[in-house]
Amino acid sequence: MVSFSETEKNDISDLKALWLSSFEEDEKAADLFFERIMSFAHAYKAEENGELIAAVYLVDCTINGGRAHYLCGAATRRDYRGKGVMSGLITFALDDAKRRGDKFSVLYPANEGLYRFYGRLGYLAKCTSRTRRITRADLCGAEKPTCGTPDTDRMQRSTFENNFLFWNKEYVSFASEYYGVYGVKTACSAGALAIYTVENRTATVFYSIYNDVKELKSLLSTIEADAYIITGTGANPLLAGEKREICGMLRPLTNQNPPDDVFIGITLN
């Protein structure tokens, strides 16, 4: 019989093994997850006959000041897939999160099939983002960025204003190091932070925060690229006129009406 429960410290080695067998993940990145995230995440497991067969993780965050979490790392042992184990485990985890006071569950499905799967579990395609391509000429006149340590809490509020996943400083630092394992770069100044990749002289900036958009433009000007693909929200003046696109799902855990355009920002598996 399959049983569901929260994980324990002595489960970590089995959880990591399941993670690595389920995702195309570098072991160093998996180590970072289990070393850095578990202090502010809730992990749940499914077992049969004392053996781990599935796991899922709810990473603490907030939305508009209310408790929420980001669901990630949903993994089921291959010989148990298609049997309803993960659906049961997620239902168990969300019931526990609701008892803790979480108002929303947010996730980013990796493909259309998973959008359908999570839709059957009550998730709604209400997370969005906007994307725009700009050229180096658009950064003309940008001043040299000011050196210093960015205040990521303040920057998130300044950049997104509302309807976004607010991540604590530890998560932002973790994400920078985690993606760095895969060659993703992080640039920062006293007034801005950008996580990006560069290929063929084009910088893809998939997460950026700032105190003032002028400080973001100054930071981007330090990246050796001819063009920049920036993702964010309409609160960013560079993206205000761009069309919203679905980028993730949200499930309300109370009777509160969910926003239509929550921005996830930094995603994981």
C-alpha positions as CSV (number, residue, x, y, z in Angstrom):
1,M,0.0,0.0,0.0
2,V,1.3,3.5,-0.9
3,S,1.7,5.9,2.0
4,F,2.4,9.7,2.0
5,S,4.3,11.7,4.5
6,E,6.8,14.5,5.0
7,T,10.4,13.5,4.4
8,E,13.0,13.1,7.2
9,K,16.7,14.0,7.3
10,N,17.8,10.4,6.7
11,D,15.8,10.4,3.4
12,I,18.2,12.8,1.7
13,S,20.4,10.3,0.0
14,D,17.4,8.4,-1.4
15,L,15.7,11.7,-2.4
16,K,18.8,12.8,-4.3
17,A,19.1,9.5,-6.1
18,L,15.5,9.7,-7.2
19,W,16.1,13.3,-8.3
20,L,19.1,12.4,-10.4
21,S,17.4,9.4,-12.0
22,S,14.4,11.5,-13.0
23,F,15.9,14.7,-14.3
24,E,18.8,15.5,-16.6
25,E,20.6,17.2,-13.7
26,D,24.3,17.8,-12.9
27,E,25.1,16.2,-9.6
28,K,26.6,19.4,-8.4
29,A,23.4,21.2,-9.0
30,A,21.4,18.5,-7.2
31,D,23.8,18.9,-4.2
32,L,23.2,22.6,-4.1
33,F,19.4,22.0,-4.0
34,F,19.6,19.6,-1.1
35,E,22.2,21.7,0.8
36,R,20.6,25.1,0.3
37,I,16.9,24.8,-0.3
38,M,15.8,22.3,2.3
39,S,16.0,24.9,5.1
40,F,13.0,26.8,3.6
41,A,11.2,24.1,1.7
42,H,8.8,21.3,2.6
43,A,9.5,17.9,1.1
44,Y,7.0,15.1,0.8
45,K,7.4,11.4,-0.1
46,A,5.4,8.5,-1.3
47,E,6.5,5.0,-0.1
48,E,5.5,1.4,-0.6
49,N,6.9,-1.3,1.6
50,G,9.3,1.2,3.1
51,E,10.8,2.2,-0.2
52,L,10.8,5.7,-1.7
53,I,8.8,5.8,-4.9
54,A,8.0,9.5,-5.4
55,A,8.8,12.9,-4.0
56,V,7.8,16.6,-4.4
57,Y,9.1,19.9,-2.9
58,L,7.2,23.1,-1.9
59,V,9.6,26.0,-1.7
60,D,8.4,28.9,0.5
61,C,7.7,32.3,-1.1
62,T,5.0,34.9,-0.9
63,I,2.5,36.5,-3.3
64,N,1.2,40.0,-2.5
65,G,2.3,39.5,1.1
66,G,0.4,36.2,1.5
67,R,2.0,32.8,2.1
68,A,2.6,30.7,-1.0
69,H,5.0,28.1,-2.4
70,Y,6.6,27.0,-5.6
71,L,6.1,23.3,-6.4
72,C,9.1,21.7,-8.0
73,G,11.1,18.4,-8.2
74,A,8.0,16.2,-8.7
75,A,9.6,12.8,-9.4
76,T,8.2,9.3,-9.5
77,R,10.2,6.1,-9.8
78,R,9.9,4.8,-13.4
79,D,8.1,1.6,-12.4
80,Y,5.4,3.5,-10.5
81,R,4.6,6.1,-13.1
82,G,1.1,6.3,-14.6
83,K,-0.5,4.8,-11.5
84,G,-1.7,8.0,-9.8
85,V,1.1,8.1,-7.2
86,M,2.1,11.7,-8.0
87,S,-1.4,13.0,-8.1
88,G,-2.0,11.5,-4.6
89,L,1.3,12.9,-3.3
90,I,0.6,16.4,-4.5
91,T,-2.9,16.3,-3.0
92,F,-1.4,15.3,0.3
93,A,1.3,18.0,0.1
94,L,-1.2,20.7,-0.8
95,D,-3.5,19.7,2.0
96,D,-0.6,20.1,4.4
97,A,0.4,23.5,2.9
98,K,-3.2,24.7,3.3
99,R,-3.1,23.8,7.0
100,R,0.1,25.9,7.3
101,G,-1.6,28.9,5.9
102,D,-0.4,28.9,2.2
103,K,-2.8,30.7,0.0
104,F,-1.4,29.7,-3.4
105,S,0.6,26.9,-5.0
106,V,2.6,27.9,-8.1
107,L,4.6,25.8,-10.6
108,Y,6.1,25.9,-14.1
109,P,5.3,22.8,-16.2
110,A,8.1,21.7,-18.5
111,N,5.8,20.8,-21.4
112,E,2.2,20.9,-22.7
113,G,1.5,17.4,-21.3
114,L,2.3,18.6,-17.8
115,Y,0.1,21.6,-18.3
116,R,-2.7,19.2,-18.9
117,F,-1.7,17.0,-15.9
118,Y,-1.6,19.9,-13.4
119,G,-4.8,21.3,-14.9
120,R,-6.5,18.1,-13.8
121,L,-5.2,18.8,-10.2
122,G,-6.9,22.3,-10.1
123,Y,-4.0,24.4,-11.4
124,L,-4.9,27.4,-13.7
125,A,-2.7,28.9,-16.4
126,K,-2.6,32.3,-14.7
127,C,1.2,32.9,-14.5
128,T,2.5,35.2,-17.3
129,S,5.6,37.0,-18.5
130,R,6.5,39.5,-21.2
131,T,9.5,39.3,-23.5
132,R,11.2,41.9,-25.7
133,R,14.3,42.0,-27.8
134,I,16.4,45.2,-27.6
135,T,19.6,46.2,-29.2
136,R,22.7,47.8,-27.7
137,A,21.6,51.1,-29.3
138,D,18.7,51.0,-26.9
139,L,21.2,51.2,-24.0
140,C,22.8,54.3,-25.5
141,G,23.7,56.8,-22.8
142,A,23.7,54.3,-19.9
143,E,26.0,55.3,-17.1
144,K,28.6,53.0,-15.5
145,P,26.9,50.9,-12.9
146,T,27.6,51.5,-9.2
147,C,29.6,48.8,-7.5
148,G,28.0,47.2,-4.4
149,T,25.9,44.4,-3.0
150,P,22.3,44.4,-4.4
151,D,19.4,44.5,-1.9
152,T,17.3,41.8,-3.7
153,D,14.3,42.2,-1.4
154,R,14.0,45.9,-2.2
155,M,14.7,45.3,-5.9
156,Q,12.0,42.7,-6.3
157,R,9.3,45.1,-4.9
158,S,10.6,47.9,-7.1
159,T,10.8,45.9,-10.3
160,F,7.6,43.9,-10.2
161,E,5.3,45.9,-7.9
162,N,2.6,43.3,-7.4
163,N,1.5,39.8,-8.4
164,F,4.9,38.1,-8.3
165,L,6.7,35.4,-6.4
166,F,8.7,37.1,-3.8
167,W,11.9,35.1,-3.1
168,N,14.0,35.4,-0.1
169,K,17.7,36.4,-0.4
170,E,18.9,32.9,0.2
171,Y,16.8,31.6,-2.8
172,V,18.1,34.3,-5.1
173,S,21.7,33.5,-4.1
174,F,21.0,29.8,-4.5
175,A,19.5,30.3,-8.0
176,S,22.5,32.2,-9.2
177,E,24.9,29.5,-8.0
178,Y,22.6,26.7,-9.2
179,Y,22.3,28.0,-12.8
180,G,26.0,28.8,-12.7
181,V,26.6,25.1,-12.8
182,Y,25.1,25.1,-16.3
183,G,27.1,28.1,-17.5
184,V,24.4,30.7,-16.8
185,K,25.9,34.0,-15.6
186,T,24.9,36.6,-13.0
187,A,25.8,40.3,-13.2
188,C,25.0,42.6,-10.4
189,S,25.7,46.1,-9.1
190,A,24.5,48.1,-6.2
191,G,21.2,48.9,-8.1
192,A,20.5,45.9,-10.3
193,L,20.9,42.2,-10.9
194,A,20.6,40.1,-14.0
195,I,20.8,36.3,-14.6
196,Y,21.5,35.6,-18.3
197,T,23.2,33.6,-21.0
198,V,25.1,34.8,-24.1
199,E,25.1,33.0,-27.4
200,N,26.0,34.5,-30.8
201,R,26.3,37.9,-29.3
202,T,22.7,37.8,-28.0
203,A,22.2,37.9,-24.2
204,T,19.0,36.2,-22.9
205,V,18.1,37.8,-19.6
206,F,15.6,35.5,-18.0
207,Y,15.5,37.3,-14.6
208,S,16.4,40.8,-13.7
209,I,15.6,43.1,-10.8
210,Y,16.6,46.7,-10.1
211,N,15.9,49.9,-8.1
212,D,15.4,51.9,-11.3
213,V,15.3,50.7,-14.9
214,K,18.2,53.1,-15.7
215,E,20.3,51.0,-13.3
216,L,19.3,47.9,-15.2
217,K,20.2,49.4,-18.5
218,S,23.6,50.4,-17.0
219,L,24.2,46.9,-15.9
220,L,23.2,45.3,-19.2
221,S,25.6,47.6,-21.0
222,T,28.4,45.8,-19.3
223,I,27.4,42.5,-20.9
224,E,29.3,41.9,-24.1
225,A,26.4,41.5,-26.5
226,D,24.8,43.2,-29.5
227,A,21.2,42.3,-28.6
228,Y,19.3,41.5,-25.4
229,I,16.2,39.3,-24.9
230,I,14.6,40.4,-21.7
231,T,11.8,38.6,-19.8
232,G,9.8,40.2,-17.0
233,T,6.5,42.0,-16.3
234,G,4.7,45.0,-17.6
235,A,6.0,47.0,-14.6
236,N,9.3,47.1,-16.4
237,P,9.2,50.1,-18.7
238,L,11.2,48.2,-21.3
239,L,8.4,45.6,-21.5
240,A,5.2,47.6,-20.8
241,G,3.9,47.4,-24.4
242,E,4.6,43.7,-24.9
243,K,2.0,40.9,-25.0
244,R,1.6,38.7,-21.9
245,E,2.3,35.0,-22.5
246,I,1.4,32.1,-20.3
247,C,4.4,31.1,-18.2
248,G,3.4,28.7,-15.4
249,M,0.3,27.8,-13.4
250,L,-1.3,28.7,-10.1
251,R,-3.7,27.0,-7.8
252,P,-5.6,28.9,-5.1
253,L,-5.7,26.9,-1.8
254,T,-8.5,29.1,-0.3
255,N,-11.6,30.9,-1.6
256,Q,-9.5,33.9,-2.5
257,N,-9.6,34.8,-6.2
258,P,-6.2,34.4,-7.8
259,P,-4.5,37.1,-9.8
260,D,-4.5,36.6,-13.6
261,D,-0.9,37.5,-14.2
262,V,1.5,36.2,-11.5
263,F,5.1,36.3,-12.5
264,I,7.2,33.4,-11.3
265,G,10.7,34.8,-12.2
266,I,13.2,32.1,-11.2
267,T,12.1,28.6,-12.0
268,L,13.4,25.1,-11.2
269,N,12.6,21.5,-12.3
